[in-house]
Amino acid sequence: MSAPVQRPALIVADRWRDYQLLDCGDGMKQERWGQYTLVRPDPQIIWPRSGSTALDGGGGASRWQSWDGYYHRSEAGGGKWEFRQKLPDSWKIEYQPLNLTFRIHPTSFKHTGLFPEQAVNWDWFSARIKAARQAGREVSVLNLFGYTGAATCAAAAAGASVCHVDAAEGMVKWCRENAALSGLADAPIRYLTDDCLKFVRREQKRGRKYDAIIMDPPTYGRGSTGEMWKLEDHLWELLQECRAVLSEQPLFFLINAYTARLSPTVVANLLAGLFEGRGGTITAGEVGLPVQRDGKVLPCGIYGRWEA
């Protein structure tokens, strides 16, 4: 019997204080990261900026002039930052609900090292880890494609031991820095630079088990030794390998995806196939950020959750 699948749901990360999506429109978003305002492109924002037409007063343009950093996309691909003042190379912001601190650094590929919409998932799995710990259970979490480790820090802060895996050595180092900033320097976290699929297969041979798995697979990518990754071709294979390293009584399984090629229903179907006969509940949907200016929600990706 397959796990029941709840209808796709939109969940919004609205508990931030140090981060705000101030406005968005015409392919750009204006965000406050701590004390600095950054403007970056987002291909999903195909609606006009509010207050930018004569019909609604035309006052939108002046609001968009307030920024510290502006990422200009190049028609040839990539882009570069323009800064109005000399910003620090990096700075810190906090996610107060979970007492986490992260290093923010505008990178050459427009990212800042943090996806704030994922806070809704941090809240969700932190509650489940804490409940299991209060019941006297040890919890081990595997975080694949772990990036700069926000999810790793959230899981460790909730009381889990965490294995953080990413193919990029710089991202794993950044995770260590975020853990230290969050008071987790001595937490039981394993930091590994490795190809995720190969790592999971080796964990099977070692007989290692995990109570929960988090993954944020890219659309395309390369492993630590040049292996090609393509989401549509390799995700199901990875999921099957991950199933083999789950403990007898797993707590949860979380998939995040940013590719437009997948829908929440596709992710829910994958999880239903993965956990067929094991019961539990599956939820899938979009994660989003509230827009301060006009109350819209910016969709930022999709998620699929299985929980016991």
Secondary structure by P-SEA (a helix, b strand, c coil): cccccccbbbbbcccccccccccccccbbbbbcccbbbbbbbccccccccccccccccccccccccccbbbbbbccccbbbbbcccccccccccccccbbbbbbbbcccccccccccaaaaaaaaaaaaaaaaaabbbbbbbbccccccaaaaaaaaaccbbbbbbccaaaaaaaaaaaaaacccccbbbbbbccaaaaaaaaaaacccccbbbbbcccccccccbbbbbccccaaaaaaaaaaaccccccbbbbbbccccccaaaaaaaaaaaaccbbbbbbbbbbbbbccccbbbbbcccbbbbcc
